[in-house]
Amino acid sequence: MGMEQDPEEFWADVLSGEPAKLRGALSRLSTGEKAAVVAHLRRMASEAGWQAAQREAARAALKALQEHGGV
């Protein structure tokens, strides 16, 4: 990823539940990197093996992106 940001901070922003932080994190990525993050969020939201809180955070991020035209 084209991140000068720490990966842990990046994912904390993506999964924060705050649309502004989510958009800010994604704004620094290429189109391909954004697509990869969205694909990962979709897996997190739907596949087994993730904690309930992680699935909920991924669903919230996807919803925020849909509401703001990011998906």
Backbone as a chain_set.jsonl record, in Angstrom:
{"seq": "MGMEQDPEEFWADVLSGEPAKLRGALSRLSTGEKAAVVAHLRRMASEAGWQAAQREAARAALKALQEHGGV", "coords": {"N": [[0.841, -1.186, 0.0], [0.404, 2.245, -0.664], [1.416, 3.731, 1.673], [2.417, 6.131, 3.922], [1.727, 6.095, 6.38], [1.524, 4.279, 9.426], [0.667, 0.867, 9.233], [-1.037, -0.197, 11.242], [-2.269, 2.092, 12.265], [-3.549, 2.936, 9.95], [-5.47, 0.844, 9.512], [-6.871, 1.104, 11.883], [-8.069, 3.578, 11.46], [-9.638, 2.953, 9.197], [-11.398, 1.095, 10.278], [-12.639, 2.5, 12.252], [-15.233, 3.448, 12.532], [-15.789, 6.004, 11.995], [-16.699, 7.987, 9.444], [-15.202, 10.141, 8.281], [-12.531, 9.626, 9.031], [-12.2, 7.163, 7.785], [-12.536, 7.857, 5.046], [-10.366, 9.6, 4.829], [-8.195, 7.849, 5.247], [-8.451, 6.157, 3.024], [-8.146, 7.955, 0.97], [-5.497, 8.308, 0.447], [-4.681, 6.216, -1.058], [-4.081, 4.263, -4.059], [-6.294, 3.537, -6.834], [-6.38, 0.754, -7.23], [-5.379, -0.161, -4.778], [-7.38, 0.762, -3.054], [-9.501, -0.819, -3.963], [-8.552, -3.314, -3.161], [-8.596, -3.017, -0.375], [-11.357, -2.687, 0.058], [-12.247, -5.19, -0.844], [-11.042, -6.778, 1.112], [-12.39, -5.843, 3.389], [-14.934, -6.763, 2.764], [-14.508, -9.523, 2.906], [-13.856, -9.718, 5.619], [-16.303, -8.995, 6.719], [-17.935, -11.092, 6.026], [-16.785, -13.672, 6.14], [-15.949, -16.585, 8.094], [-13.992, -16.733, 11.107], [-13.28, -14.244, 11.932], [-13.477, -11.923, 14.615], [-16.533, -10.967, 16.268], [-16.746, -8.185, 16.718], [-14.885, -7.244, 14.869], [-16.096, -8.032, 12.465], [-18.428, -6.473, 12.602], [-17.304, -3.877, 12.544], [-16.142, -3.899, 10.011], [-18.441, -4.171, 8.426], [-19.692, -1.737, 9.052], [-17.836, 0.056, 7.975], [-18.028, -0.596, 5.244], [-20.695, 0.112, 4.815], [-20.564, 2.881, 5.313], [-18.923, 3.635, 3.196], [-20.572, 3.001, 1.036], [-22.684, 4.776, 1.469], [-21.445, 7.149, 1.039], [-20.596, 7.087, -1.518], [-18.292, 5.583, -2.051], [-18.002, 2.901, -2.683]], "CA": [[0.0, 0.0, 0.0], [1.133, 3.495, -0.7], [1.128, 4.35, 2.969], [3.459, 6.621, 4.808], [1.11, 5.862, 7.677], [1.673, 2.967, 10.048], [-0.466, 0.012, 8.87], [-1.989, -0.326, 12.354], [-3.051, 3.33, 12.288], [-4.406, 2.905, 8.76], [-6.632, -0.026, 9.749], [-7.656, 1.709, 12.971], [-8.904, 4.607, 10.828], [-10.616, 2.293, 8.325], [-12.386, 0.375, 11.096], [-12.969, 3.372, 13.389], [-16.644, 3.815, 12.611], [-15.874, 7.429, 11.698], [-16.563, 8.122, 7.995], [-14.135, 11.072, 7.89], [-11.252, 8.916, 9.168], [-12.199, 6.145, 6.738], [-12.272, 8.526, 3.769], [-8.996, 10.098, 4.873], [-7.279, 6.724, 5.064], [-8.544, 5.664, 1.653], [-7.773, 9.004, 0.015], [-4.057, 8.217, 0.179], [-4.415, 4.969, -1.78], [-4.409, 4.181, -5.478], [-7.571, 2.87, -7.114], [-6.193, -0.677, -6.99], [-5.24, -0.381, -3.338], [-8.72, 0.938, -2.478], [-10.271, -2.022, -4.297], [-8.063, -4.401, -2.306], [-9.099, -2.772, 0.98], [-12.796, -2.984, 0.049], [-12.371, -6.651, -0.93], [-10.689, -7.309, 2.434], [-13.512, -5.527, 4.283], [-16.036, -7.691, 2.433], [-14.171, -10.824, 3.495], [-13.988, -9.586, 7.072], [-17.721, -8.896, 7.073], [-18.724, -12.267, 5.667], [-16.131, -14.957, 6.348], [-15.694, -17.067, 9.454], [-12.635, -16.547, 11.583], [-13.122, -12.88, 12.436], [-14.238, -11.63, 15.83], [-17.792, -10.264, 15.993], [-16.479, -6.742, 16.651], [-14.21, -6.981, 13.6], [-17.113, -8.132, 11.403], [-19.284, -5.288, 12.704], [-16.546, -2.71, 12.096], [-16.018, -4.012, 8.558], [-19.764, -3.849, 7.857], [-19.904, -0.296, 9.214], [-16.983, 0.727, 6.994], [-18.636, -0.796, 3.927], [-21.911, 0.929, 4.769], [-20.142, 4.286, 5.186], [-18.443, 3.835, 1.832], [-21.734, 2.984, 0.139], [-23.463, 5.991, 1.684], [-20.675, 8.304, 0.585], [-20.173, 6.864, -2.877], [-16.947, 5.029, -2.143], [-17.985, 1.481, -3.075]], "C": [[0.876, 1.235, 0.0], [0.913, 4.27, 0.581], [2.405, 4.851, 3.606], [3.004, 6.36, 6.238], [1.397, 4.437, 8.146], [0.457, 2.115, 9.677], [-1.498, -0.154, 9.997], [-2.863, 0.918, 12.465], [-4.021, 3.375, 11.112], [-5.657, 2.084, 9.028], [-7.482, 0.476, 10.907], [-8.576, 2.781, 12.406], [-10.002, 3.974, 9.978], [-11.745, 1.684, 9.157], [-12.897, 1.208, 12.277], [-14.453, 3.63, 13.573], [-16.865, 5.294, 12.33], [-15.641, 7.635, 10.197], [-15.438, 9.058, 7.56], [-12.762, 10.405, 7.984], [-11.115, 7.865, 8.074], [-11.845, 6.78, 5.398], [-10.841, 9.06, 3.715], [-7.976, 8.995, 4.628], [-7.279, 6.256, 3.615], [-8.083, 6.689, 0.634], [-6.299, 8.95, -0.367], [-3.686, 6.993, -0.648], [-4.722, 5.11, -3.265], [-5.751, 3.479, -5.639], [-7.473, 1.372, -6.825], [-6.078, -1.009, -5.517], [-6.583, -0.226, -2.642], [-9.567, -0.3, -2.732], [-9.844, -3.195, -3.42], [-8.563, -4.241, -0.878], [-10.586, -3.104, 1.051], [-13.019, -4.494, -0.019], [-12.055, -7.293, 0.422], [-11.814, -7.041, 3.433], [-14.685, -6.469, 4.023], [-15.766, -9.08, 2.993], [-14.332, -10.784, 5.005], [-15.449, -9.627, 7.5], [-18.461, -10.211, 6.877], [-18.091, -13.611, 5.986], [-15.975, -15.302, 7.826], [-14.25, -16.754, 9.827], [-12.349, -15.144, 12.102], [-13.95, -12.728, 13.699], [-15.498, -10.852, 15.449], [-17.565, -8.758, 15.86], [-15.773, -6.368, 15.352], [-15.202, -7.04, 12.442], [-18.007, -6.904, 11.41], [-18.573, -4.043, 12.195], [-16.382, -2.725, 10.578], [-17.344, -3.672, 7.883], [-20.048, -2.354, 7.938], [-19.072, 0.484, 8.206], [-17.567, 0.595, 5.593], [-19.897, 0.051, 3.766], [-21.56, 2.407, 4.578], [-19.654, 4.567, 3.772], [-19.601, 3.868, 0.848], [-22.52, 4.289, 0.266], [-22.754, 7.225, 1.142], [-20.06, 8.071, -0.789], [-18.793, 6.27, -3.056], [-16.875, 3.593, -2.551], [-18.813, 1.331, -4.315]], "O": [[1.954, 1.255, 0.595], [0.299, 5.337, 0.576], [3.356, 4.095, 3.806], [3.798, 6.402, 7.178], [1.496, 3.513, 7.339], [-0.674, 2.586, 9.792], [-2.697, -0.241, 9.73], [-4.061, 0.814, 12.727], [-5.168, 3.797, 11.257], [-6.773, 2.553, 8.804], [-8.698, 0.287, 10.904], [-9.731, 2.89, 12.818], [-11.156, 4.4, 10.028], [-12.913, 1.754, 8.773], [-13.517, 0.671, 13.194], [-14.885, 3.995, 14.667], [-17.991, 5.786, 12.414], [-14.516, 7.477, 9.721], [-14.78, 8.788, 6.555], [-11.92, 10.6, 7.107], [-10.039, 7.695, 7.502], [-10.957, 6.297, 4.694], [-10.182, 8.981, 2.678], [-7.009, 9.185, 3.89], [-6.22, 5.989, 3.046], [-7.667, 6.319, -0.465], [-5.904, 9.493, -1.399], [-2.507, 6.757, -0.911], [-5.513, 5.959, -3.676], [-6.276, 2.897, -4.69], [-8.387, 0.791, -6.239], [-6.614, -2.016, -5.056], [-6.899, -0.995, -1.735], [-10.267, -0.777, -1.839], [-10.685, -3.982, -2.985], [-8.919, -5.229, -0.236], [-11.03, -3.739, 2.009], [-13.887, -5.022, 0.676], [-12.724, -8.242, 0.831], [-12.153, -7.912, 4.233], [-15.348, -6.916, 4.958], [-16.675, -9.741, 3.495], [-14.882, -11.71, 5.601], [-15.789, -10.225, 8.522], [-19.505, -10.429, 7.492], [-18.807, -14.607, 6.094], [-15.883, -14.423, 8.683], [-13.402, -16.54, 8.961], [-11.278, -14.894, 12.655], [-15.008, -13.343, 13.831], [-15.524, -10.162, 14.43], [-18.138, -8.125, 14.974], [-16.026, -5.302, 14.792], [-15.159, -6.202, 11.542], [-18.315, -6.351, 10.354], [-19.175, -3.236, 11.487], [-16.471, -1.681, 9.933], [-17.364, -2.963, 6.877], [-20.586, -1.77, 6.997], [-19.549, 1.468, 7.641], [-17.598, 1.567, 4.839], [-20.134, 0.633, 2.707], [-22.186, 3.099, 3.775], [-19.943, 5.626, 3.213], [-19.607, 4.681, -0.076], [-22.97, 4.84, -0.739], [-23.394, 8.227, 0.824], [-19.122, 8.764, -1.183], [-18.181, 6.438, -4.111], [-15.774, 3.082, -2.756], [-18.949, 0.224, -4.836]]}, "num_chains": 1, "name": "protein.A"}
